[in-house]
Every structure is written in structure tokens, then in C-alpha cells.
Amino acid sequence: MPNTTALTFHDAEAVIERVQQLMNPDDFAGVTTTFAADAAVRLDDLPDAWGRPPLETFLMARFARQKNHRLQKQLRAVSDNIVACTWEGEWDDGQSGRRMQGRGFELLTTRGGEITRWEAVFNVAPKAGTSPWPLN
């Protein structure tokens, strides 16, 4: 694989910071250019996708749905060109207006400064309300 330079911890922090900054103000163009043209995307139980067009479709729907998005990512590990992080976010639902919250875990594989694979799992729930888990 060309340009799969191993990342330092500092490099990985820069990747996370860039994505976090772009996702907070909903910078659609900036977010999509962070991904390689041939990027593979695996999110939760959604069908796998390859390339920018399906990624752009997903992100446009996401940005329409998540207003006033506030995102916080935390780097957890880096190995070669793979970055592992957790994230927590809050937003207003673009359809119902409800305050929402979510958290998740993601793996970002990089090549030449771009993300070539985005794998993520996440949970979403209303900000105020009961948890779907029977642990309360």
C-alpha cells in the first residue's frame, strides 16, 4: 500500500483534531476532502460504502438532521496508520427539535494524510430522558 506511513501519537492527535474541528461547524466540503476518493465506510449496521458519493450522501443527511452539533473526540490508540478514538456529541434534531446525545468508537485508517477507511459504532438517545438500558 503506498503512502501508509506509520503515524506518531502526535500525528494521530492532529487527525482527530482536524476531523473534530470540521464536524463541529458542519464544514461539508472540508469533511469530505478529509477522506480519500476511494475511502471505505462501515458505520454501525448501515450497508458498507466505498468512495466519496455514498459518503457525501450520508454526511448531507447527517448534517440536515444534526443542528448545533458539538463534538468531542478523544484519541485512545494509534498503530501504524490506524487511529482509534472515542467521541461524544450533542445536537438538536433537525426534524423534531429534540436535544440529542450520542457516543461511539471509531477506527480511522489513513494514507497520505487522508482517511481511507472509517469504521464506527455509535449510540444515540434523547438528551433528557431515560436510558434504553435497564441499568438505571
Secondary structure, DSSP 4 states (H G I P E B T S, - for coil): -TT-PPPPHHHHHHHHHHHHHHHTTT-HHHHHHHEEEEEEEEETTSPPEESHHHHHHHHHHHHHHEEEEEEEEEEEEEETTEEEEEEEEEEEETTT--EEEEEEEEEEEEETTEEEEEEEEEEEEESSS--SSTT-
